Amino acid sequence: MAQGNGGQGNGGPGDSDDDAVPVIWPQPDGEPVSCREKLVVLRENYVELHDVMRDAFEDAILMGVDEAQMRRILIELVGRMRSPHA
């Protein structure tokens, strides 16, 4: 699990906008996840994923990859993900 700094914006691990972290995590039936432990894990995973994606994005741009193309590549990566229940 990610150990963020609570999104305090100092450039360290977990540095993401708190406003960007979803407040509601909908289940397939539309009801929000309400278990506190699950919500903690979901938030930590979101922050960790944000940090990894930001680092990969920045690295690609610094290595000369077109920004718009890198965004497309990341979106396609998410689009190819399959449910573990499929």
N, C-alpha and C positions, 0 to 999 in steps of 0.2 A: 504494500500500500504506500501511496505517496505521503510524504510528510512535508506539507507546504507551510508557508509562513502566513497563511491566512489572507493572501492576496494583498499584502501591504505595499506592493509596488516598488520595492527597493532593488529589483533586478535579481533577486535570489530565487531559490527553488520555490515553486508554487506561485510565482509572480504572475497572476492573471487578474483580470477585472472581476471582482466579486459579483458585479451585476451580470456578467456573462454566464455564470454558473446557473444552470436551471434550478428554479425554486421547486418546480413540480416535475416529478419523474412519472409519467403516466404508464400504467400497466395496460395489457392488451384490452381489458374491459373498460378502459378510460379512467378508472379510479387511480388516484395517486398512490405511489408507494408511501407508506406511513411509518414503517419500522425505522426507528432512529439509527440503529446499527447499519441498516442497508443504506440509509441516506448519507451516513458518514462515508461509507465505502464508495458510493456513487460520486460524491463530491471529490473525494481524494483521487479517484480514477480520472475524473474530468480534469482536475488540475494537473495531474501527472501527464495525461495525454496532451493537454494544451502545451505544456512545457516541451515535451518531446517533439511535437509537430512544429512548434515555433523554432526550435533549434534546427530541425531538418530543413525547414523553409529558409531560415536565415543562411544556413550553410550552402544550400543550393544557389541562392541569389549571389552570395559572395563568390561562388565558383563559376558564375556566369550563366546560370540557368535563367531563362526568361520568367519573370514573376508570374505573369498570367498563366504560362504553361505549367509552372510548379503548382499553382493553385488547382489547375485542372487535374494534374496528376494525383494530388492529395484527395480531391473529390472522387476521382475514379477509384482510388484505393478503398475509400469508405464504401462506395457503391458495390465493390466486389466482395465485401464481407458477407458471410453467410451465417445464419442463425445456428447456434449449436443444437437447436431442436428441429432443424430442417431434415 
